[in-house]
Amino acid sequence: MRFGTTAAAALLVTGVTTGTASAAPVTPQTGTLTYTCTYPGIPAQSTTFTGSFAAEDHVPPGGTFTLTGVQLTHVLSPAVRSLFTAAGYDAVRGSFGASITATNATPATASISGGFPEQAVPATGGLTFPELAGDLTFTAGAAGSIGFALGAQVSESLQFHKKPTGTWVALSSTCTVKVTSPAQNRAFQPDLAIS
């Protein structure tokens, strides 16, 4: 997953079907990336995403390997959280969809999706969504390295619990990586070696 801004995510890569016995685990991760998210009824808001995964440090050319336990962490700032608490929301649950791109592996782009269980909206601080996805399988290309990056867009289907009425209100959100100069680096580091 190549996700970014103030969130933390974890992708676990396991199951190399053809590999060497000397491979060691590594944990590639993105930096904190800033995305701009749209929510109904309020101006676009800056939030952050982060992503990471565990993997063997190298795979053989043409080897198939699986990223497991793919996870994103999305963090809403205290200012955004306060907009929801001011509107009377006290809990949130939901799902997300995003993508991860791969260089020197196939597929070149893989969709990820998942969700997070109900959690309370805190009275202070930010609001963190630990978004867990399923497994992703790739095939390594030629000898060299494989680079992964988080996609430029994340979509979320959220449900906020309205405390005064006891009802759940659906809110869809689209988050797009914020344009900066220089551009944000959505890559996971380090790359995986192919040897």
C-alpha positions as a printed Julia matrix, in Angstrom:
195×3 Matrix{Float64}:
   0.0     0.0     0.0
   1.4     3.25   -0.76
  -0.57    5.43    1.59
   0.41    8.57    3.23
   0.06   11.41    5.8
  -0.31   11.21    9.61
  -1.48    7.63    9.73
   0.24    4.37   10.36
  -0.35    1.26    8.33
   1.03   -2.25    8.19
   1.27   -4.64    5.27
   2.52   -8.12    5.94
   4.18   -9.99    3.1
   4.52  -13.72    3.42
   4.3   -16.9     1.46
   7.13  -16.63   -1.06
   6.39  -19.67   -3.22
   9.86  -19.78   -4.7
  12.62  -18.23   -2.66
  15.95  -18.65   -1.02
  16.44  -19.93    2.49
  18.59  -16.92    3.37
  15.82  -14.36    2.94
  15.28  -12.22    6.02
  12.19  -10.23    7.02
  12.06   -6.47    6.46
   9.31   -3.93    7.1
   8.96   -1.45    4.24
   6.87    1.59    5.14
   5.78    4.94    3.76
   6.37    8.24    5.41
   3.44   10.21    6.74
   1.53   11.41    3.69
  -0.91   14.28    3.5
  -4.17   13.75    1.63
  -7.1    16.11    1.14
 -10.44   14.5     2.01
 -13.94   15.59    1.09
 -16.82   15.15    3.55
 -20.46   16.14    2.97
 -21.33   19.56    4.3
 -17.82   20.71    5.3
 -14.86   22.13    3.34
 -12.15   19.74    2.12
  -9.87   18.75    5.0
  -6.21   17.72    5.2
  -5.58   14.35    6.84
  -2.72   11.89    6.9
  -2.13    8.26    5.92
   0.76    5.88    6.53
   1.37    2.37    5.28
   3.82   -0.46    5.95
   4.25   -4.18    5.45
   6.49   -7.05    6.47
   8.16   -9.04    3.71
  11.11  -11.22    2.91
  14.0    -8.97    1.92
  14.33  -10.63   -1.49
  12.56  -12.96   -3.89
  13.83  -14.88   -6.93
  13.17  -13.61  -10.47
   9.69  -14.76  -11.47
   8.9   -15.81   -7.89
   5.38  -15.37   -6.53
   4.95  -13.76   -3.13
   2.03  -12.54   -1.03
   1.56   -9.37    0.97
  -0.65  -10.25    3.91
  -2.37   -8.23    6.61
  -2.27   -5.09    4.5
  -3.24   -2.14    6.68
  -3.58    1.63    6.37
  -3.76    4.1     9.18
  -5.76    7.26    8.56
  -5.49   10.07   11.1
  -7.92   12.97   11.2
  -6.57   16.11   12.85
  -8.04   17.43   16.12
  -9.71   20.21   14.09
 -11.51   17.71   11.82
 -12.44   15.5    14.78
 -13.94   18.53   16.53
 -16.22   19.16   13.52
 -17.73   15.7    13.97
 -18.08   15.95   17.76
 -19.7    19.39   17.41
 -22.27   17.79   15.1
 -23.12   15.26   17.84
 -21.24   12.2    16.53
 -19.76    9.94   19.21
 -18.66    6.81   17.27
 -17.5     5.8    13.78
 -17.07    2.62   11.73
 -16.45    2.03    8.06
 -14.56    0.65    5.1
 -12.04    1.87    2.56
 -10.68    1.21   -0.91
  -7.26    2.14   -2.27
  -4.45    0.79   -4.42
  -0.79   -0.14   -4.28
   1.47    0.13   -7.3
   4.45   -2.12   -7.99
   7.53   -1.48  -10.13
   9.21   -4.59  -11.63
   6.4    -6.9   -10.48
   2.98   -7.89  -11.73
   0.31   -6.78  -11.39
   1.53   -3.18  -11.72
  -1.47   -1.99   -9.69
  -3.42   -3.94   -7.08
  -6.62   -2.82   -5.39
  -6.89   -3.07   -1.62
 -10.0    -2.79    0.47
 -11.04   -3.42    4.03
 -12.58   -1.79    7.02
 -12.39   -0.98   10.67
 -14.76   -1.77   13.54
 -16.78    0.71   15.55
 -14.72    3.06   17.71
 -15.55    6.02   19.89
 -14.87    9.53   18.61
 -12.53   10.94   21.27
 -13.36   14.16   23.06
  -9.86   15.52   22.38
  -6.97   14.9    20.01
  -7.18   13.33   16.57
  -9.2    10.38   15.27
  -7.33    7.34   13.96
  -8.78    4.74   11.58
  -6.67    1.53   11.55
  -7.86    0.18    8.22
  -7.07   -3.5     7.62
  -7.17   -5.09    4.16
  -6.7    -8.64    2.86
  -3.84  -10.34    1.03
  -2.13   -9.26   -2.22
  -0.13  -11.61   -4.44
   2.56  -10.43   -6.88
   5.03  -12.03   -9.27
   8.58  -10.66   -9.27
  10.11   -9.39  -12.49
  13.75   -9.53  -13.61
  16.71   -9.41  -11.22
  17.01   -6.05   -9.49
  14.44   -4.67   -7.06
  10.7    -4.24   -6.56
   9.31   -0.88   -5.48
   5.84   -0.44   -3.97
   3.91    2.8    -3.56
   0.57    3.85   -2.12
  -2.02    5.02   -4.64
  -2.91    8.68   -5.05
  -6.52    8.19   -3.92
  -8.31    6.54   -0.99
 -12.09    6.23   -0.83
 -13.93    5.69    2.44
 -17.48    4.69    3.3
 -17.94    5.86    6.89
 -20.84    5.6     9.3
 -20.96    8.09   12.17
 -23.19    7.45   15.2
 -25.37   10.45   16.04
 -25.61   10.39   19.83
 -28.78   12.54   20.2
 -30.84   10.27   17.92
 -29.02    6.94   18.33
 -28.81    6.56   14.53
 -25.92    5.82   12.16
 -25.33    8.37    9.4
 -23.48    7.28    6.23
 -20.77    9.63    4.96
 -18.68    8.91    1.87
 -15.25   10.46    1.56
 -12.69   10.69   -1.21
  -9.11   11.44   -0.19
  -6.56   12.54   -2.81
  -2.84   12.97   -2.2
  -2.11   16.65   -1.64
  -0.16   18.33   -4.43
   3.1    19.71   -3.06
   6.39   20.95   -4.48
   8.37   18.78   -4.41
   5.8    16.01   -4.74
   5.26   13.73   -1.75
   7.08   10.41   -1.89
   4.42    7.69   -1.67
   6.97    4.85   -1.95
   7.48    2.15    0.64
  11.11    1.9     1.75
  13.18   -0.18    1.46
  12.54   -1.89   -1.89
  12.52   -5.69   -2.05
  15.48   -7.28   -3.82
  15.05   -9.74   -6.7
  17.98  -12.16   -6.82
